[in-house]
Amino acid sequence: MYVDLPLDRLREHRAERPAPDDFDAFWRTTLEEVRAHPLDVRAAPAATPLRTVEVRDVTYAGFGGHPVRAWLRTPRGAEGPLPAVVEFPGYGNGRGDVLDSLVWAAAGYAHLTMDVRGQGAAGRQPGATPDPVGAPPAHPGSMTRGITDPAGYYYRRVISDAVRAVEAARALPAVDPARVAVLGTSQGGGLALAAGALTGDVAAVVSRVPFLCQFDRAVTITDADPYAEIRRYLAVHRGDAAAALRTLSYMDGVHFAARAQAPALLSAALMDDVCPPSTVFAAFHAYAAPADLDVWPFNGHEGGATADLHAALGFLAPLLKGEPVAAAGEVRVHGAP
C-alpha cells in the first residue's frame, strides 16, 4: 500500500526544518579534527578464487584515527588509474565478503566498499570494523547512540568515516582522484549524500532510497526500523525529544543535499515504509546541483532493485570515458498506471 503522500503532493514536498545555524561550522570543525590524524591507507592483496577481479583488503584511519576496513576491487590486469566508485553499505551491513558486489569492477571501475563501524551483524553482509567509542543508554541498534549530543552521536563518526573513505580511495594508486563517485542504498544512500557534500568535489552521487533524510518527519510517519529505534527511545526518554531532533538535524541528508556540488541520481519507492518517499523527495528538492529522481510506484524498500543498478551504471558511464556526469533535473516515474 502507499505509505505516504500521493505523488502530486510529493512533487511539491519540501522539508520545513532548517539546518542549524552552525551546521557548516560543526562539520568543518569535525573534519579538521578527523584530518589531524594521518590517513594511513594500507592495502594488502586478498586471496580469492576470482579470475577477472583483484581484491585488496584496505585499512584507513577514520574518525578519531580509528582503523576502518574496506575492500578494493579492480578489474584484473587493468591499467590505471581508474575511475572509482566508493560504496557505503545499508543499515546493519558491513563491507561483506570478497565475493560480494562484483558488478562495478566488472564494469571497469575501481570499487571501494567501506565497512560501517559497529555494524555488519544484522544484515546479510558481515563487517569487520568496531566502534570503540562508548555511549550513554541507548535503544538496541545504532540510531540512538549518543543521540542527545551531536558531538558524541554515532553518525558523526560514521559520516566522518565516509568522507575519509573517499580520501582513502583517492590515495590508492589504482584510482584516478578526479573521477571518484559515491554510491549507496538506504543508509548507504544517506551516507553518499553526506560524503558527496562534505568532500565537495566528487564526480557524482548515486543515492538509492536514501535513509537519514528529514528525520523530524520520518520518525512520526513510520513504525518501521531503523527510524522506529528513535521513536522507541523517546517513548522512554520523554524529555530528550528536543535534544535528539537537534542532534539529528546535523546528520540530515536534506541539509547535505542543500550543499551538494556534484550531479546526482536518486531513487524513491512509493510503498517504502522504511525510508518514506516524502523524505527522499525532500532531499531531492533540496539538492543544490542538477539531480534526477527515479520513482517506483509499486515497490517497497527494494526500490528499483536491479533497475536502479542499471540506471546507476548508465548515469556513471561517462566516468569511464573521462567525461563529466550530467543530470537533467527530472522526476521519472516508472510503471505508473
Secondary structure, 3 states (H helix, E strand, C coil): CCCCCCHHHHCCCCCCCCCCCCHHHHHHHHHHHHHCCCCCCEEEECCCCCCCEEEEEEEEECHHHCEEEEEEEEECCCCCCEEEEEEECCCCCCCCCCCCCCHHHHCCCEEEEECCCCCCCCCCCCCCCCCCCCCCCCCCCCCCCCCCCHHHCHHHHHHHHHHHHHHHHHHCCCEEEEEEEEEEECHHHHHHHHHHHHHCCCCEEEEECCCCCCHHHHHHHCCCCCHHHHHHHHHHCHHHHHHHHHHHHCCCHHHHHCCCCCCEEEEEECCCCCCCHHHHHHHHHHCCCCEEEEEECCCCCCCCCHHHHHHHHHHHHHHHCCCCCCCCCCEEECCCC
